[in-house]
Structures are given as C-alpha cells and as structure tokens.
Amino acid sequence: MDIRNIAYKLYKAEWEEEHVPSGTKLDVIREWGNEEEECSFEDFLEEHGYHGALHACEAEFLQNEYKDKKHMLSLLKNKELCRQYLNDIKEDM
C-alpha cells in the first residue's frame, strides 16, 4: 500500500471527525441521493462539501499537512506505517 494514500485517508477521517457534526454526514449522503445527475459520493463531496466545508484535496494535503512530521506520526501511530512515512519524506528531501 502507498503510505501517502494511507496518510491521506487517515487525514480525511480525522478532519471529518473534528469538523463534521454527526448528523451532517448523513444529511449530505441524503442530498447526494437526491441528485438528478449520477456521480460518485467523492465527486459530490468535492463539489458541495459538508454544507460548504471540506478537507484539503490530496495535492494540497501532500504539500502541507503531510509535511508536518509530528502530526503525521501521531496520526499514523502504527510502527510500520511511521517507518514508511519517515522513509518517504526522507526521499523527498
């Protein structure tokens, strides 16, 4: 698995826990279900967000949050994932 992809998914999950009230996620899924035009839920979120709010896109995440070593290590927690992350950021230097 790609450590950047794993880190981004964890970042999005953490962002949603911190910024999206529990009922809002369900409301947004219902709004998506009422859309006339067929699209994936991810595409719907990119366009509408959670009532206008949304986490950083992957490119922005990689340029900013991913470079915050202290936060990423606390988010990854797992020893192997942390090792992969540290190797990855070392390669980018």
Backbone torsions as a table, in degrees:
resi	resn	phi	psi	omega
1	MET	NA	148.0	179.9
2	ASP	-82.0	122.5	-176.5
3	ILE	-62.2	-32.9	179.3
4	ARG	-66.5	-39.7	178.1
5	ASN	-65.8	-44.4	178.8
6	ILE	-61.8	-46.9	-179.6
7	ALA	-61.1	-40.3	-180.0
8	TYR	-66.0	-41.7	178.6
9	LYS	-64.0	-40.5	177.1
10	LEU	-64.9	-42.8	178.1
11	TYR	-58.3	-47.0	-179.2
12	LYS	-62.6	-43.1	179.8
13	ALA	-63.1	-42.9	178.5
14	GLU	-64.5	-43.3	179.8
15	TRP	-59.8	-45.2	-179.5
16	GLU	-63.1	-41.7	178.2
17	GLU	-60.3	-37.9	-175.6
18	GLU	-84.4	-26.7	-170.7
19	HIS	-117.5	-13.4	-174.9
20	VAL	-113.9	112.0	176.6
21	PRO	-57.8	149.1	-171.7
22	SER	-52.1	-45.0	-178.2
23	GLY	-74.1	-21.7	-177.3
24	THR	-63.3	-41.1	-179.3
25	LYS	-60.4	-43.4	178.6
26	LEU	-64.3	-41.0	178.1
27	ASP	-60.5	-42.3	-178.4
28	VAL	-67.5	-37.8	176.6
29	ILE	-63.0	-39.3	177.7
30	ARG	-65.8	-41.7	176.8
31	GLU	-59.3	-43.7	177.8
32	TRP	-60.1	-40.7	179.3
33	GLY	-64.3	-24.2	-180.0
34	ASN	-90.4	-3.5	-179.5
35	GLU	-63.0	137.9	177.2
36	GLU	-71.9	-41.6	-176.5
37	GLU	-87.7	133.0	179.3
38	GLU	-75.6	130.5	174.3
39	CYS	-156.2	162.8	177.9
40	SER	-72.2	160.1	178.2
41	PHE	-62.7	-38.5	177.9
42	GLU	-59.9	-43.2	178.0
43	ASP	-64.7	-40.6	178.0
44	PHE	-61.4	-44.6	179.2
45	LEU	-62.1	-42.3	179.4
46	GLU	-59.0	-36.7	-178.3
47	GLU	-81.2	-40.5	-171.9
48	HIS	-109.1	-26.7	-176.0
49	GLY	65.7	-170.3	174.5
50	TYR	-91.8	89.2	-175.2
51	HIS	53.1	44.2	175.0
52	GLY	97.0	-15.1	-179.5
53	ALA	-103.2	141.4	179.0
54	LEU	-154.8	148.9	176.4
55	HIS	-64.2	169.1	178.1
56	ALA	-64.8	147.8	173.8
57	CYS	-69.2	168.0	-174.9
58	GLU	-61.4	-42.0	-179.3
59	ALA	-63.0	-43.0	178.7
60	GLU	-65.9	-41.2	177.1
61	PHE	-57.9	-46.7	-178.1
62	LEU	-65.6	-29.5	178.9
63	GLN	-80.9	-21.3	-173.5
64	ASN	-123.6	-81.1	-173.8
65	GLU	-57.6	-37.6	-178.1
66	TYR	-63.4	-25.6	-178.6
67	LYS	-84.2	-6.6	177.9
68	ASP	-84.4	89.5	-171.7
69	LYS	-57.9	-44.6	-177.7
70	LYS	-61.0	-45.9	-179.6
71	HIS	-67.6	-42.6	-178.9
72	MET	-63.1	-42.1	179.6
73	LEU	-64.6	-36.6	177.8
74	SER	-71.0	-30.4	179.2
75	LEU	-76.0	-41.9	-178.0
76	LEU	-72.3	-41.0	177.4
77	LYS	59.0	-50.8	-176.5
78	ASN	-62.0	132.1	-175.8
79	LYS	-56.2	-45.0	-178.8
80	GLU	-67.3	-42.0	178.5
81	LEU	-65.0	-39.8	177.8
82	CYS	-62.9	-40.7	177.8
83	ARG	-61.7	-45.0	179.0
84	GLN	-62.3	-41.5	179.4
85	TYR	-63.0	-48.3	-179.1
86	LEU	-61.6	-39.5	175.8
87	ASN	-63.8	-40.2	-178.5
88	ASP	-65.8	-45.8	-178.4
89	ILE	-71.9	-27.0	176.8
90	LYS	-66.9	-37.9	179.5
91	GLU	-66.7	-29.2	-178.7
92	ASP	-78.0	-12.4	-176.6
93	MET	-81.2	NA	NA
